[in-house]
Structure formats: C-alpha cells, structure tokens
Amino acid sequence: MQFTKEHPVVSALISTILITPLLFFMYFAFEPRVVLSQSEEETFIIEQIIGEEISFQVPPGDVEMDGTLGGLLGGISNGSTTFAVATNAPLGYQVEIAFTQADAMVNNASSTYFIPNLNPREFEFSTSTVAGSAGFAYTVTGGTHVDNFFADDGDNCGTGSNYSADRCWFMEETATTPRIIVDSNSPTDGQGDETILYFRVAVDQNPSLQLPTGTYTATATLTAAPQT
C-alpha cells in the first residue's frame, strides 16, 4: 500500500487494469445486442381447430296429402316435403328416417285403425299393387347423395342412376326401424344438399281392412349424422 501511495501512476495503472474487465462485463450484460448478429429469425405456429358440424339448413315441413280418399271407392293421394343438410364432415354424411309408430300412419281417434305399411318395396305403386287393401309408403329424390336403395334403371330399383318421384316406393315392415335415405361421401357447400321426400297413400276399392272415417297421421323423424 505504501508503494502505491508513493507511485500514483502505478496506482492508476493497476486500478485501470482491475476496473476494465468489470466495465466490459457490465457493458455486455446491459447491451446484449452488441454481441448479436445484424438479423435474427424466430419461427412460431398459430393453430386454429375447425370443428365438425352438420345441420338442417332447410328443415322438413309438415305434409298435407293432396286429396281425401274414400273408404269404399279408394284412390291415391300424394304429398312431399323438402329438406337440405349442410356439413363440413370430410367423409360426408347420412340421413335416416324412422316413424313413431310401427304402423306408420294411424287414425288420430284410435290407433287400432291404421293404413298398412307398404311392404315389400314396389317399383310401381298404384292401386293394383295394393289390391284388396291399402298402403302407405315414401320415396326419395335429390341426386347422387340419395341412397342407391331408391335409385332405378327404368325397370328395377336399387340400381341405375335415376331418382324418380313416382318410383321405388318403400316402407319398412316395422316403420320404427330406421332406413338410410341419404348416403353422401363428401362435404356439402354452405347451402347444403337438397333432398325431397315423397309420400303416397293408396286405397283399393272396398279394402279388406276397413278404414273408418277420420284423419290418419304419420310422424317421421329425420336424423343427420357425419360419416365415420
């Protein structure tokens, strides 16, 4: 200590030697950009999940058949409803129909009386196909998304590429059993795929199964679900 007091130049040099590393350390600690390159890149990811959705863009409406049928003279009555399903499901979607009652169309006053389910499927549904009786059935049109079960080639059902409003009428023997009516393998646009359900009641003259007067009603449920 006495030496440094007697030689102030040496003392200053020693202080400089000791302080300089500390200054460098503090400089680089508080100014890290000085030791970095002129540019730098960082990559990161932004993720958004889009959920699978399906909906009835156009729900089916109630159907009022187009004519009153005589319980003795018989005849044919028709009705229809349109619905549209939209989905972004990559594998497409299905639509099933099922009825509330095993015998789909029953008398409102008493379920003892009903219009029988047409069974099995008939290519031409007319009074001749339900001779001596009566029948209630439906068919489906709308394009290639309609299940091939309802297609026809002009002579046979379940084949070909035609989907006609007056062909391939059908009803399950037990109407509560679901039946696929739309079977699509691709998503739709925002407006959805339009499908038309046609219904027909045919009553032969003097049917063996008596149909008391009154209103007969069938309640149907459509279920749309993505393909899995």
C-alpha positions as CSV (number, residue, x, y, z in Angstrom):
1,M,0.0,0.0,0.0
2,Q,2.8,2.4,0.8
3,F,4.3,1.6,-2.6
4,T,1.2,2.7,-4.5
5,K,0.9,5.8,-2.4
6,E,4.4,6.8,-3.3
7,H,3.9,5.9,-7.0
8,P,0.5,7.3,-8.1
9,V,1.0,6.5,-11.8
10,V,1.5,2.9,-10.9
11,S,-1.6,3.0,-8.7
12,A,-3.7,4.4,-11.5
13,L,-2.5,1.7,-13.9
14,I,-3.3,-1.0,-11.5
15,S,-6.8,0.5,-11.0
16,T,-7.4,0.6,-14.7
17,I,-6.3,-3.0,-15.1
18,L,-8.7,-4.1,-12.4
19,I,-11.7,-2.0,-13.4
20,T,-11.6,-2.5,-17.2
21,P,-12.8,-6.2,-17.2
22,L,-15.6,-5.2,-14.9
23,L,-16.7,-2.4,-17.2
24,F,-16.6,-4.8,-20.2
25,F,-18.8,-7.3,-18.2
26,M,-21.3,-4.6,-17.3
27,Y,-21.4,-3.3,-20.9
28,F,-22.1,-6.6,-22.4
29,A,-24.6,-7.5,-19.7
30,F,-26.7,-4.4,-20.3
31,E,-26.2,-4.1,-24.1
32,P,-26.6,-7.7,-25.4
33,R,-27.4,-6.5,-28.9
34,V,-23.8,-5.5,-29.4
35,V,-22.7,-9.2,-29.5
36,L,-25.6,-10.4,-31.7
37,S,-25.7,-10.5,-35.5
38,Q,-27.4,-7.8,-37.5
39,S,-30.5,-10.0,-38.2
40,E,-32.3,-12.8,-36.4
41,E,-35.3,-15.2,-37.2
42,E,-37.7,-16.9,-34.9
43,T,-40.4,-19.3,-36.3
44,F,-43.7,-19.9,-34.5
45,I,-47.1,-21.6,-35.2
46,I,-50.6,-20.3,-34.9
47,E,-53.1,-23.1,-34.6
48,Q,-56.9,-23.0,-35.0
49,I,-59.2,-26.0,-34.8
50,I,-62.3,-26.1,-37.0
51,G,-64.9,-28.5,-35.5
52,E,-67.1,-30.9,-37.5
53,E,-70.6,-29.6,-37.9
54,I,-73.8,-30.8,-39.5
55,S,-77.2,-29.1,-39.6
56,F,-80.6,-28.9,-41.4
57,Q,-80.2,-25.8,-43.5
58,V,-83.8,-26.4,-44.6
59,P,-85.8,-28.5,-42.1
60,P,-88.5,-30.8,-43.4
61,G,-92.0,-29.3,-43.1
62,D,-95.3,-30.9,-42.3
63,V,-97.0,-32.7,-45.2
64,E,-100.7,-32.4,-46.1
65,M,-101.7,-35.0,-48.6
66,D,-103.3,-33.7,-51.7
67,G,-106.7,-35.4,-51.6
68,T,-109.4,-37.0,-49.4
69,L,-109.7,-40.8,-50.1
70,G,-112.9,-42.7,-49.9
71,G,-113.0,-45.6,-47.6
72,L,-115.0,-47.6,-50.2
73,L,-114.1,-46.1,-53.6
74,G,-110.4,-45.8,-52.7
75,G,-107.8,-43.8,-54.7
76,I,-104.3,-42.4,-54.5
77,S,-103.1,-39.3,-52.5
78,N,-99.7,-37.8,-52.6
79,G,-97.6,-35.3,-50.6
80,S,-94.0,-34.2,-50.3
81,T,-91.5,-32.2,-48.2
82,T,-88.1,-30.8,-49.0
83,F,-85.1,-30.6,-46.7
84,A,-81.4,-29.6,-47.0
85,V,-78.4,-30.8,-45.0
86,A,-75.1,-28.9,-44.8
87,T,-71.9,-30.3,-43.3
88,N,-68.2,-29.9,-43.4
89,A,-67.5,-33.5,-42.4
90,P,-64.7,-34.7,-44.7
91,L,-66.2,-38.2,-45.1
92,G,-69.7,-36.9,-45.9
93,Y,-72.9,-37.7,-44.0
94,Q,-76.0,-39.9,-43.7
95,V,-79.7,-39.2,-43.1
96,E,-82.0,-41.7,-41.6
97,I,-85.8,-41.7,-41.4
98,A,-87.9,-43.5,-38.8
99,F,-91.5,-43.3,-37.8
100,T,-93.0,-43.1,-34.4
101,Q,-95.5,-46.0,-34.8
102,A,-94.7,-49.5,-36.1
103,D,-97.7,-49.0,-38.4
104,A,-96.7,-45.6,-39.5
105,M,-100.0,-43.9,-40.4
106,V,-102.6,-44.4,-37.7
107,N,-106.1,-43.0,-37.1
108,N,-106.0,-39.9,-34.8
109,A,-109.0,-41.1,-32.8
110,S,-107.8,-44.6,-32.3
111,S,-104.5,-46.3,-33.1
112,T,-106.5,-49.6,-33.5
113,Y,-107.1,-48.4,-37.1
114,F,-104.2,-47.7,-39.4
115,I,-103.2,-47.6,-43.1
116,P,-100.9,-50.5,-43.5
117,N,-97.2,-50.1,-44.3
118,L,-96.5,-50.9,-48.0
119,N,-94.2,-53.9,-47.8
120,P,-92.1,-55.0,-49.6
121,R,-90.9,-52.2,-51.8
122,E,-92.8,-51.8,-55.1
123,F,-91.4,-50.4,-58.3
124,E,-94.8,-49.1,-59.4
125,F,-97.0,-48.1,-56.6
126,S,-100.6,-47.9,-57.7
127,T,-104.0,-49.3,-56.6
128,S,-103.1,-52.6,-58.4
129,T,-100.1,-53.1,-56.1
130,V,-102.3,-53.0,-53.0
131,A,-105.3,-54.8,-54.5
132,G,-107.9,-55.5,-51.9
133,S,-106.1,-53.4,-49.3
134,A,-104.3,-50.1,-48.7
135,G,-100.8,-48.9,-48.3
136,F,-98.6,-46.0,-47.1
137,A,-95.1,-45.5,-48.5
138,Y,-92.4,-43.0,-49.4
139,T,-89.6,-42.5,-51.9
140,V,-86.7,-40.1,-52.2
141,T,-85.2,-37.9,-54.9
142,G,-82.5,-35.3,-55.0
143,G,-79.4,-36.5,-56.8
144,T,-76.5,-38.8,-56.2
145,H,-76.4,-38.1,-52.5
146,V,-79.7,-40.1,-52.2
147,D,-79.1,-43.7,-51.1
148,N,-78.9,-46.1,-54.1
149,F,-81.7,-48.1,-52.5
150,F,-84.1,-45.6,-54.1
151,A,-82.4,-45.5,-57.5
152,D,-83.8,-47.2,-60.6
153,D,-82.6,-48.0,-64.1
154,G,-86.1,-47.7,-65.6
155,D,-87.0,-51.3,-64.8
156,N,-85.5,-52.2,-61.4
157,C,-85.0,-50.5,-58.1
158,G,-81.7,-50.4,-56.2
159,T,-79.7,-49.9,-59.4
160,G,-79.1,-47.3,-62.1
161,S,-78.9,-43.6,-61.7
162,N,-82.5,-42.4,-61.8
163,Y,-84.2,-41.0,-58.7
164,S,-87.8,-40.5,-59.7
165,A,-90.7,-39.0,-57.7
166,D,-93.0,-42.0,-58.7
167,R,-90.7,-44.9,-58.5
168,C,-89.3,-47.3,-55.8
169,W,-91.9,-46.6,-53.1
170,F,-91.0,-48.2,-49.8
171,M,-91.9,-48.7,-46.2
172,E,-90.2,-50.8,-43.6
173,E,-92.4,-53.7,-42.3
174,T,-91.9,-52.1,-38.9
175,A,-91.9,-48.4,-39.6
176,T,-89.9,-47.6,-36.4
177,T,-86.9,-49.3,-38.0
178,P,-84.5,-46.6,-39.3
179,R,-83.8,-46.5,-43.0
180,I,-80.9,-44.6,-44.6
181,I,-82.3,-42.3,-47.3
182,V,-79.2,-40.1,-47.9
183,D,-75.7,-41.5,-48.0
184,S,-73.1,-39.0,-49.1
185,N,-69.3,-39.4,-49.1
186,S,-68.3,-35.8,-49.3
187,P,-69.0,-32.5,-47.5
188,T,-71.5,-30.0,-48.9
189,D,-71.4,-26.3,-49.7
190,G,-73.0,-23.8,-47.3
191,Q,-76.4,-24.2,-48.8
192,G,-76.4,-28.0,-48.3
193,D,-77.7,-30.9,-50.3
194,E,-81.4,-30.6,-51.1
195,T,-83.5,-33.8,-50.8
196,I,-87.2,-34.3,-51.5
197,L,-89.3,-36.9,-49.7
198,Y,-92.5,-38.0,-51.4
199,F,-95.3,-39.8,-49.7
200,R,-98.2,-41.8,-51.1
201,V,-101.3,-43.4,-49.7
202,A,-103.2,-45.8,-52.0
203,V,-106.5,-47.4,-51.1
204,D,-108.2,-50.0,-53.2
205,Q,-111.9,-50.2,-53.7
206,N,-113.6,-51.9,-50.8
207,P,-110.4,-52.7,-49.0
208,S,-110.5,-55.9,-46.8
209,L,-109.0,-53.9,-44.0
210,Q,-111.7,-51.4,-43.2
211,L,-110.6,-47.8,-42.8
212,P,-113.0,-45.8,-40.6
213,T,-113.5,-42.2,-41.4
214,G,-111.2,-39.7,-39.8
215,T,-107.7,-38.2,-40.1
216,Y,-104.7,-40.5,-40.3
217,T,-101.3,-39.2,-39.3
218,A,-97.8,-40.5,-39.6
219,T,-95.0,-38.9,-37.5
220,A,-91.5,-39.2,-39.0
221,T,-88.1,-38.2,-37.6
222,L,-85.0,-37.4,-39.8
223,T,-81.6,-37.9,-38.2
224,A,-78.5,-36.4,-39.9
225,A,-75.0,-37.6,-38.8
226,P,-71.5,-37.3,-40.2
227,Q,-70.0,-40.4,-41.7
228,T,-67.4,-42.2,-39.5
